Amino acid sequence: MNFLKVVMTAALFVAAPTWAGDLSGAQNNAVRSAKQYLSMQGFSRKGLIQQLSSDAGEGYDIADATVAVDSLNIDWNQEAVKSAKQYLTMQGFSCKGLIQQLSSSAGEGYTVSEATYGAKQAGAC
């Protein structure tokens, strides 16, 4: 039982968000970039990390991009709503089609739960 406690405590410690004071210079810059991207459009966690770490995006190290994104307090459901509304301004989608677009790895990369929330809140369902 004590082993389980140690493992669970370690898992919680590792999963804890990083405070801004604990971030490296590159990670702080990635946080600034992430905030800029989020102010312009909706992103899933996966999509934002990909944007920050992509050579076509910002080119941050994937570990730095991940730490930066995870240090922010982002409501991914609200980001999905923002993305869903953006899609609906460009073209019509069925509920199922919008959820698929939002959750597809070729699309936005939201979880199915986030995508469903976004589609419903945007009025597609």
DSSP file (Angstrom, degrees, kcal/mol; ACC not computed):
  #  RESIDUE AA STRUCTURE BP1 BP2  ACC     N-H-->O    O-->H-N    N-H-->O    O-->H-N    TCO  KAPPA ALPHA  PHI   PSI    X-CA   Y-CA   Z-CA
    1    1 A M     >        0   0    0      0, 0.0     4,-1.9     0, 0.0     5,-0.1   0.000 360.0 360.0 360.0 -39.7    0.0    0.0    0.0
    2    2 A N  H  >  +     0   0    0      1,-0.2     4,-2.3     2,-0.2     5,-0.2   0.874 360.0  56.2 -63.6 -35.5    2.8    2.4    0.8
    3    3 A F  H  > S+     0   0    0      1,-0.2     4,-2.5     2,-0.2    -1,-0.2   0.919 106.2  50.3 -59.9 -43.7    4.3    1.8   -2.7
    4    4 A L  H  > S+     0   0    0      1,-0.2     4,-2.7     2,-0.2    -1,-0.2   0.897 108.9  51.9 -61.9 -40.9    1.0    2.8   -4.2
    5    5 A K  H  X S+     0   0    0     -4,-1.9     4,-2.6     2,-0.2    -1,-0.2   0.914 110.3  48.5 -60.3 -43.8    1.0    6.0   -2.2
    6    6 A V  H  X S+     0   0    0     -4,-2.3     4,-2.5     2,-0.2    -2,-0.2   0.922 112.6  47.9 -63.6 -44.6    4.5    6.8   -3.3
    7    7 A V  H  X S+     0   0    0     -4,-2.5     4,-2.4     2,-0.2    -2,-0.2   0.921 113.7  46.9 -63.4 -44.5    3.6    6.2   -7.0
    8    8 A M  H  X S+     0   0    0     -4,-2.7     4,-2.3     2,-0.2    -2,-0.2   0.903 112.7  49.3 -65.6 -41.2    0.5    8.3   -6.8
    9    9 A T  H  X S+     0   0    0     -4,-2.6     4,-2.3    -5,-0.2    -2,-0.2   0.918 111.9  48.7 -63.3 -43.7    2.3   11.1   -5.0
   10   10 A A  H  X S+     0   0    0     -4,-2.5     4,-2.5     1,-0.2    -2,-0.2   0.903 110.2  51.7 -62.6 -41.4    5.0   11.1   -7.6
   11   11 A A  H  X S+     0   0    0     -4,-2.4     4,-2.0     1,-0.2    -1,-0.2   0.902 110.6  47.9 -63.5 -41.1    2.4   11.1  -10.4
   12   12 A L  H  X S+     0   0    0     -4,-2.3     4,-0.8     2,-0.2    -1,-0.2   0.891 111.4  50.8 -65.9 -39.3    0.7   14.1   -8.9
   13   13 A F  H >< S+     0   0    0     -4,-2.3     3,-0.6     1,-0.2    -2,-0.2   0.924 112.2  45.9 -64.3 -44.6    4.0   15.9   -8.5
   14   14 A V  H 3< S+     0   0    0     -4,-2.5    -1,-0.2     1,-0.2    -2,-0.2   0.862 113.6  49.7 -66.5 -36.1    5.0   15.3  -12.1
   15   15 A A  H 3< S+     0   0    0     -4,-2.0    -1,-0.2    -5,-0.2    -2,-0.2   0.573  84.8 114.5 -81.3  -8.7    1.6   16.3  -13.4
   16   16 A A  S << S-     0   0    0     -4,-0.8    -3,-0.0    -3,-0.6    -4,-0.0  -0.330  76.2-103.9 -64.7 142.2    1.5   19.6  -11.4
   17   17 A P        -     0   0    0      0, 0.0     2,-0.4     0, 0.0    54,-0.2  -0.318  32.9-116.7 -65.5 149.8    1.5   22.7  -13.5
   18   18 A T        -     0   0    0     49,-0.3     2,-0.2    -3,-0.1     5,-0.0  -0.700  25.9-127.4 -86.4 136.7    4.8   24.6  -13.8
   19   19 A W    >   -     0   0    0     -2,-0.4     3,-2.3     1,-0.1     4,-0.4  -0.578  21.8-114.3 -84.1 150.1    4.8   28.1  -12.4
   20   20 A A  G >  S+     0   0    0      1,-0.3     3,-1.3    -2,-0.2    -1,-0.1   0.810 115.9  60.2 -54.4 -33.8    6.0   31.0  -14.6
   21   21 A G  G 3  S+     0   0    0      1,-0.3    -1,-0.3     7,-0.0     7,-0.0   0.704 101.7  54.6 -67.8 -19.0    8.9   31.6  -12.2
   22   22 A D  G <  S+     0   0    0     -3,-2.3    -1,-0.3     2,-0.0    -2,-0.2   0.436  87.8 105.2 -92.4  -1.4   10.1   28.0  -12.9
   23   23 A L    <   -     0   0    0     -3,-1.3     2,-0.0    -4,-0.4    41,-0.0  -0.519  68.0-125.2 -85.9 147.7   10.2   28.4  -16.7
   24   24 A S     >  -     0   0    0     -2,-0.2     4,-2.5     1,-0.1     5,-0.2  -0.251  35.5 -97.9 -75.7 173.6   13.3   28.8  -18.8
   25   25 A G  H  > S+     0   0    0      1,-0.2     4,-2.2     2,-0.2     5,-0.2   0.919 126.1  48.6 -59.9 -45.0   13.8   31.7  -21.2
   26   26 A A  H  > S+     0   0    0      1,-0.2     4,-2.2     2,-0.2    -1,-0.2   0.890 111.6  50.0 -63.5 -39.2   12.6   29.6  -24.1
   27   27 A Q  H  > S+     0   0    0      2,-0.2     4,-2.1     1,-0.2    -2,-0.2   0.893 109.4  50.9 -68.0 -39.7    9.6   28.4  -22.2
   28   28 A N  H  X S+     0   0    0     -4,-2.5     4,-2.0     2,-0.2    -2,-0.2   0.896 111.0  48.8 -63.2 -39.8    8.7   31.9  -21.2
   29   29 A N  H  X S+     0   0    0     -4,-2.2     4,-2.4     2,-0.2    -2,-0.2   0.886 109.2  52.6 -66.3 -38.1    8.9   33.0  -24.8
   30   30 A A  H  X S+     0   0    0     -4,-2.2     4,-2.8     2,-0.2    -2,-0.2   0.872 106.6  53.8 -64.7 -36.5    6.8   30.0  -25.8
   31   31 A V  H  X S+     0   0    0     -4,-2.1     4,-2.5     2,-0.2    -2,-0.2   0.930 108.8  48.7 -61.3 -45.4    4.2   31.2  -23.3
   32   32 A R  H  X S+     0   0    0     -4,-2.0     4,-1.9     1,-0.2    -2,-0.2   0.918 113.0  47.3 -61.2 -43.8    4.1   34.6  -24.9
   33   33 A S  H  X S+     0   0    0     -4,-2.4     4,-2.5     2,-0.2    -2,-0.2   0.919 110.6  52.2 -63.6 -43.3    3.7   33.1  -28.3
   34   34 A A  H  X S+     0   0    0     -4,-2.8     4,-2.7     1,-0.2    -2,-0.2   0.914 108.4  50.8 -59.8 -43.7    1.0   30.7  -27.1
   35   35 A K  H  X S+     0   0    0     -4,-2.5     4,-1.5     1,-0.2    -1,-0.2   0.883 109.6  51.0 -62.6 -38.4   -1.0   33.7  -25.6
   36   36 A Q  H  X S+     0   0    0     -4,-1.9     4,-0.8     2,-0.2    -2,-0.2   0.935 111.4  47.0 -64.5 -45.6   -0.7   35.5  -28.9
   37   37 A Y  H >X S+     0   0    0     -4,-2.5     4,-1.9     1,-0.2     3,-1.2   0.928 111.2  51.6 -61.4 -44.7   -2.0   32.5  -30.9
   38   38 A L  H 3< S+     0   0    0     -4,-2.7    -1,-0.2     1,-0.3    -2,-0.2   0.793 103.9  58.1 -64.8 -27.5   -4.9   32.0  -28.4
   39   39 A S  H 3< S+     0   0    0     -4,-1.5    -1,-0.3    -5,-0.2    -2,-0.2   0.714 111.5  42.4 -74.1 -18.5   -5.9   35.7  -28.8
   40   40 A M  H << S-     0   0    0     -3,-1.2     2,-0.3    -4,-0.8    -2,-0.2   0.803 126.1 -14.6 -97.1 -34.1   -6.3   35.2  -32.5
   41   41 A Q  S  < S-     0   0    0     -4,-1.9    -1,-0.3    45,-0.0     2,-0.2  -0.970  75.3 -78.0-161.3 170.8   -8.1   31.9  -32.8
   42   42 A G        -     0   0    0     -2,-0.3     2,-0.3    40,-0.1    38,-0.1  -0.552  43.2-178.1 -80.2 143.3   -9.1   28.7  -31.0
   43   43 A F        -     0   0    0     -2,-0.2     2,-0.2    -5,-0.1    36,-0.1  -0.995  22.5-133.8-138.1 143.5   -6.5   25.9  -30.5
   44   44 A S     >  -     0   0    0     64,-0.5     4,-2.7    -2,-0.3     5,-0.2  -0.484  37.3-106.7 -80.2 165.9   -6.6   22.5  -29.0
   45   45 A R  H  > S+     0   0    0      2,-0.2     4,-2.4     1,-0.2     5,-0.2   0.953 123.7  46.1 -57.2 -49.7   -3.8   21.6  -26.6
   46   46 A K  H  > S+     0   0    0     63,-0.4     4,-2.3     1,-0.2    -1,-0.2   0.916 113.7  48.5 -60.6 -45.1   -2.3   19.3  -29.2
   47   47 A G  H  > S+     0   0    0     61,-0.5     4,-2.5     2,-0.2    -1,-0.2   0.870 111.3  49.4 -65.1 -38.3   -2.7   21.9  -32.0
   48   48 A L  H  X S+     0   0    0     -4,-2.7     4,-2.5     2,-0.2    -1,-0.2   0.917 111.8  47.7 -69.5 -43.1   -1.2   24.7  -29.9
   49   49 A I  H  X S+     0   0    0     -4,-2.4     4,-2.1    -5,-0.2    -2,-0.2   0.917 113.5  49.3 -61.7 -42.1    1.8   22.6  -29.0
   50   50 A Q  H  X S+     0   0    0     -4,-2.3     4,-1.8    -5,-0.2    -2,-0.2   0.911 110.7  49.8 -63.7 -42.8    2.2   21.6  -32.6
   51   51 A Q  H  < S+     0   0    0     -4,-2.5     7,-1.7     1,-0.2     8,-0.4   0.912 113.6  45.8 -62.4 -42.9    2.0   25.2  -33.8
   52   52 A L  H  < S+     0   0    0     -4,-2.5     8,-2.8     5,-0.2    -1,-0.2   0.842 120.3  38.2 -69.7 -33.3    4.6   26.3  -31.3
   53   53 A S  H  < S+     0   0    0     -4,-2.1    -2,-0.2     6,-0.2    -1,-0.2   0.601  91.8 105.2 -97.0 -12.3    7.0   23.4  -32.1
   54   54 A S  S ><>S-     0   0    0     -4,-1.8     5,-1.6    -5,-0.2     3,-0.5  -0.370  71.1-133.8 -70.2 145.3    6.5   23.2  -35.8
   55   55 A D  T 3 5S+     0   0    0      1,-0.2    -1,-0.1     3,-0.1    -4,-0.0   0.818 113.2  53.0 -64.8 -29.5    9.2   24.5  -38.2
   56   56 A A  T 3 5S+     0   0    0      2,-0.0    -1,-0.2     3,-0.0    -5,-0.1   0.642 119.5  36.8 -78.2 -15.1    6.3   26.1  -40.1
   57   57 A G  T < 5S-     0   0    0     -3,-0.5    -5,-0.2    -7,-0.2    -6,-0.1   0.493 132.0 -42.7-100.9-114.9    5.2   27.7  -36.8
   58   58 A E  T   5 -     0   0    0     -7,-1.7    -5,-0.2     2,-0.1    -6,-0.2   0.705  63.1-134.3 -97.7 -23.0    7.5   29.0  -34.1
   59   59 A G      < +     0   0    0     -5,-1.6    -6,-0.2    -8,-0.4    -4,-0.1   0.693  44.5 158.3  77.6  18.7   10.1   26.2  -34.0
   60   60 A Y        -     0   0    0     -8,-2.8    -1,-0.2    -6,-0.2     2,-0.1  -0.398  55.0 -91.5 -68.9 153.4   10.3   25.8  -30.2
   61   61 A D     >  -     0   0    0      1,-0.1     4,-2.6    -2,-0.1     5,-0.2  -0.427  37.0-122.7 -58.8 139.3   11.6   22.6  -28.9
   62   62 A I  H  > S+     0   0    0      1,-0.2     4,-2.3     2,-0.2     5,-0.2   0.845 112.0  53.2 -60.0 -34.4    8.5   20.3  -28.3
   63   63 A A  H  > S+     0   0    0      2,-0.2     4,-2.4     1,-0.2    -1,-0.2   0.914 110.7  46.3 -66.6 -41.7    9.4   19.9  -24.6
   64   64 A D  H  > S+     0   0    0      2,-0.2     4,-2.5     1,-0.2    -2,-0.2   0.906 112.9  49.9 -66.2 -41.1    9.5   23.7  -24.2
   65   65 A A  H  X S+     0   0    0     -4,-2.6     4,-2.6     2,-0.2     5,-0.2   0.908 111.6  48.9 -63.0 -41.7    6.2   24.1  -26.1
   66   66 A T  H  X S+     0   0    0     -4,-2.3     4,-2.7    -5,-0.2    -2,-0.2   0.930 112.3  46.7 -65.1 -46.4    4.5   21.5  -24.0
   67   67 A V  H  X S+     0   0    0     -4,-2.4     4,-1.1     2,-0.2   -49,-0.3   0.916 113.1  50.6 -61.3 -42.8    5.7   23.0  -20.7
   68   68 A A  H >X S+     0   0    0     -4,-2.5     4,-0.6     2,-0.2     3,-0.5   0.944 113.2  43.9 -61.3 -49.4    4.7   26.4  -21.8
   69   69 A V  H >< S+     0   0    0     -4,-2.6     3,-1.2     1,-0.2     5,-0.2   0.912 113.8  50.6 -63.4 -42.9    1.2   25.3  -22.9
   70   70 A D  H 3< S+     0   0    0     -4,-2.7    -1,-0.2     1,-0.2    -2,-0.2   0.673 102.3  62.0 -71.8 -15.2    0.7   23.2  -19.7
   71   71 A S  H << S+     0   0    0     -4,-1.1    -1,-0.2    -3,-0.5     2,-0.2   0.647  92.3  83.0 -82.1 -13.9    1.7   26.2  -17.5
   72   72 A L  S << S-     0   0    0     -3,-1.2     2,-1.2    -4,-0.6   -54,-0.0  -0.588  83.2-125.8 -90.2 152.3   -1.2   28.2  -18.8
   73   73 A N        +     0   0    0     -2,-0.2     2,-0.5     2,-0.1    -3,-0.1  -0.744  45.2 169.5 -96.0  87.1   -4.7   28.0  -17.4
   74   74 A I        -     0   0    0     -2,-1.2     2,-1.1    -5,-0.2     3,-0.1  -0.864  34.9-143.0-108.7 131.7   -6.6   27.2  -20.7
   75   75 A D     >  -     0   0    0     -2,-0.5     4,-1.8     1,-0.2     3,-0.4  -0.796  16.1-169.8 -89.5  98.8  -10.2   26.2  -20.9
   76   76 A W  H  > S+     0   0    0     -2,-1.1     4,-2.0     1,-0.2    -1,-0.2   0.787  83.0  59.7 -65.6 -28.2  -10.0   23.7  -23.8
   77   77 A N  H  > S+     0   0    0      2,-0.2     4,-1.8     1,-0.2    -1,-0.2   0.921 106.8  46.5 -63.7 -42.8  -13.8   23.5  -24.0
   78   78 A Q  H  > S+     0   0    0     -3,-0.4     4,-2.3     1,-0.2    -2,-0.2   0.852 109.5  54.1 -68.7 -33.8  -14.0   27.2  -24.6
   79   79 A E  H  X S+     0   0    0     -4,-1.8     4,-2.5     2,-0.2    -1,-0.2   0.891 107.2  51.9 -63.9 -38.2  -11.2   27.0  -27.2
   80   80 A A  H  X S+     0   0    0     -4,-2.0     4,-2.8     2,-0.2    -2,-0.2   0.879 108.0  51.3 -65.6 -37.8  -13.3   24.3  -29.0
   81   81 A V  H  X S+     0   0    0     -4,-1.8     4,-2.6     2,-0.2     5,-0.2   0.937 110.0  49.8 -61.9 -46.4  -16.3   26.7  -29.0
   82   82 A K  H  X S+     0   0    0     -4,-2.3     4,-1.9     1,-0.2    -2,-0.2   0.924 113.5  45.6 -59.1 -46.0  -14.1   29.4  -30.5
   83   83 A S  H  X S+     0   0    0     -4,-2.5     4,-2.4     2,-0.2    -1,-0.2   0.913 111.6  52.1 -64.0 -43.0  -12.8   27.0  -33.2
   84   84 A A  H  X S+     0   0    0     -4,-2.8     4,-2.3     1,-0.2    -2,-0.2   0.920 109.9  48.8 -61.2 -44.1  -16.3   25.6  -33.9
   85   85 A K  H  X S+     0   0    0     -4,-2.6     4,-1.4     1,-0.2    -1,-0.2   0.881 109.7  52.8 -63.2 -38.1  -17.7   29.2  -34.4
   86   86 A Q  H  X S+     0   0    0     -4,-1.9     4,-0.8    -5,-0.2     3,-0.3   0.922 109.9  47.9 -64.1 -43.4  -14.8   30.0  -36.7
   87   87 A Y  H >X S+     0   0    0     -4,-2.4     4,-2.0     1,-0.2     3,-0.9   0.913 109.4  53.5 -61.7 -42.3  -15.5   26.9  -38.8
   88   88 A L  H 3< S+     0   0    0     -4,-2.3    -1,-0.2     1,-0.3    -2,-0.2   0.755 102.7  57.2 -69.1 -23.4  -19.2   27.8  -39.0
   89   89 A T  H 3< S+     0   0    0     -4,-1.4    -1,-0.3    -3,-0.3    -2,-0.2   0.750 111.2  44.4 -75.2 -22.2  -18.5   31.3  -40.3
   90   90 A M  H << S-     0   0    0     -3,-0.9     2,-0.3    -4,-0.8    -2,-0.2   0.835 129.2 -20.8 -88.8 -36.5  -16.6   29.7  -43.2
   91   91 A Q  S  < S-     0   0    0     -4,-2.0    -1,-0.3     2,-0.0     2,-0.2  -0.981  72.5 -82.3-164.8 167.2  -19.1   27.0  -44.2
   92   92 A G        -     0   0    0     -2,-0.3     2,-0.3    -3,-0.1    -3,-0.0  -0.552  41.1-176.8 -80.7 145.2  -21.9   24.8  -43.0
   93   93 A F        -     0   0    0     -2,-0.2     2,-0.1    -5,-0.0     3,-0.0  -0.995  24.2-127.2-138.1 142.8  -21.3   21.7  -41.0
   94   94 A S     >  -     0   0    0     -2,-0.3     4,-2.6     1,-0.1     5,-0.2  -0.440  38.4-105.9 -73.8 164.6  -23.5   19.0  -39.6
   95   95 A C  H  > S+     0   0    0     29,-0.4     4,-2.4     1,-0.2     5,-0.2   0.955 123.0  44.8 -55.6 -52.0  -23.1   18.3  -35.9
   96   96 A K  H  > S+     0   0    0      1,-0.2     4,-2.4     2,-0.2    -1,-0.2   0.902 113.1  51.1 -61.5 -42.8  -21.3   15.1  -36.6
   97   97 A G  H  > S+     0   0    0      2,-0.2     4,-2.4     1,-0.2    -1,-0.2   0.884 110.9  47.5 -64.0 -39.8  -19.1   16.7  -39.3
   98   98 A L  H  X S+     0   0    0     -4,-2.6     4,-2.7     2,-0.2     5,-0.2   0.912 111.6  50.1 -69.6 -42.0  -18.1   19.5  -37.1
   99   99 A I  H  X S+     0   0    0     -4,-2.4     4,-2.2    -5,-0.2    -2,-0.2   0.926 112.2  48.8 -59.8 -43.6  -17.2   17.2  -34.2
  100  100 A Q  H  X S+     0   0    0     -4,-2.4     4,-1.8    -5,-0.2    -2,-0.2   0.916 111.7  48.7 -63.1 -43.6  -15.2   15.1  -36.6
  101  101 A Q  H  < S+     0   0    0     -4,-2.4     7,-1.7     1,-0.2     8,-0.4   0.918 114.2  45.8 -62.1 -44.0  -13.4   18.1  -38.0
  102  102 A L  H  < S+     0   0    0     -4,-2.7     8,-2.8     1,-0.2    -1,-0.2   0.841 120.4  38.3 -69.1 -33.2  -12.6   19.4  -34.5
  103  103 A S  H  < S+     0   0    0     -4,-2.2    -1,-0.2     6,-0.2    -2,-0.2   0.591  89.8 108.9 -97.0 -11.3  -11.4   16.1  -33.1
  104  104 A S    ><> -     0   0    0     -4,-1.8     5,-1.4    -5,-0.2     3,-0.5  -0.344  69.4-135.2 -66.7 143.7   -9.6   14.7  -36.2
  105  105 A S  T 3 5S+     0   0    0      1,-0.2    -1,-0.1     3,-0.1    -4,-0.0   0.785 113.1  50.8 -68.0 -25.0   -5.8   14.5  -36.0
  106  106 A A  T 3 5S+     0   0    0      2,-0.0    -1,-0.2     3,-0.0    -2,-0.1   0.599 119.1  41.6 -83.1 -12.4   -5.9   16.0  -39.5
  107  107 A G  T < 5S-     0   0    0     -3,-0.5    -5,-0.2    -7,-0.2    -6,-0.1   0.476 129.2 -41.5 -99.6-118.5   -8.2   18.8  -38.2
  108  108 A E  T   5 -     0   0    0     -7,-1.7   -64,-0.5     2,-0.1   -61,-0.5   0.713  64.5-130.1 -94.6 -23.1   -7.9   20.6  -34.9
  109  109 A G      < +     0   0    0     -5,-1.4   -63,-0.4    -8,-0.4    -6,-0.2   0.685  49.5 151.7  83.0  17.5   -6.9   17.7  -32.5
  110  110 A Y        -     0   0    0     -8,-2.8    -1,-0.2    -6,-0.2    -3,-0.1  -0.394  53.5-100.5 -71.5 158.7   -9.5   18.4  -29.8
  111  111 A T     >  -     0   0    0      1,-0.1     4,-2.8    -2,-0.1     5,-0.2  -0.394  34.9-109.8 -68.2 160.6  -10.7   15.4  -27.7
  112  112 A V  H  > S+     0   0    0      1,-0.2     4,-2.6     2,-0.2     5,-0.2   0.890 121.1  52.9 -60.8 -38.3  -14.1   14.1  -28.8
  113  113 A S  H  > S+     0   0    0      2,-0.2     4,-2.3     1,-0.2    -1,-0.2   0.931 111.6  44.1 -62.9 -46.9  -15.5   15.5  -25.6
  114  114 A E  H  > S+     0   0    0      2,-0.2     4,-2.8     1,-0.2    -2,-0.2   0.912 114.5  50.1 -63.6 -43.0  -14.1   19.0  -26.2
  115  115 A A  H  X S+     0   0    0     -4,-2.8     4,-2.7     2,-0.2    -2,-0.2   0.900 110.6  49.3 -63.4 -41.7  -15.2   18.9  -29.9
  116  116 A T  H  X S+     0   0    0     -4,-2.6     4,-2.4    -5,-0.2     5,-0.2   0.925 111.9  48.5 -63.7 -45.1  -18.7   17.8  -28.9
  117  117 A Y  H  X S+     0   0    0     -4,-2.3     4,-2.7    -5,-0.2     5,-0.2   0.938 112.9  48.4 -58.6 -47.9  -18.9   20.6  -26.4
  118  118 A G  H  X S+     0   0    0     -4,-2.8     4,-1.8     1,-0.2    -2,-0.2   0.914 111.8  48.2 -61.1 -44.9  -17.7   23.1  -28.9
  119  119 A A  H  <>S+     0   0    0     -4,-2.7     5,-2.4     2,-0.2     6,-0.7   0.902 114.2  46.7 -63.5 -41.4  -20.1   22.0  -31.7
  120  120 A K  H ><5S+     0   0    0     -4,-2.4     3,-1.1     1,-0.2    -2,-0.2   0.931 113.5  47.3 -67.7 -44.7  -23.1   22.1  -29.3
  121  121 A Q  H 3<5S+     0   0    0     -4,-2.7    -1,-0.2     1,-0.3    -2,-0.2   0.796 109.2  54.8 -68.5 -26.9  -22.2   25.5  -27.9
  122  122 A A  T 3<5S-     0   0    0     -4,-1.8    -1,-0.3    -5,-0.2    -2,-0.2   0.550 119.3-110.6 -83.5  -7.3  -21.6   26.9  -31.4
  123  123 A G  T < 5S+     0   0    0     -3,-1.1    -3,-0.2    -4,-0.5    -2,-0.1   0.601  84.7 119.0  93.1  12.7  -25.1   25.8  -32.4
  124  124 A A      <       0   0    0     -5,-2.4   -29,-0.4    -6,-0.2    -4,-0.2   0.673 360.0 360.0 -83.0 -15.7  -24.3   23.0  -34.8
  125  125 A C              0   0    0     -6,-0.7    -1,-0.2    -5,-0.2    -5,-0.1   0.373 360.0 360.0-118.2 360.0  -26.0   20.3  -32.7
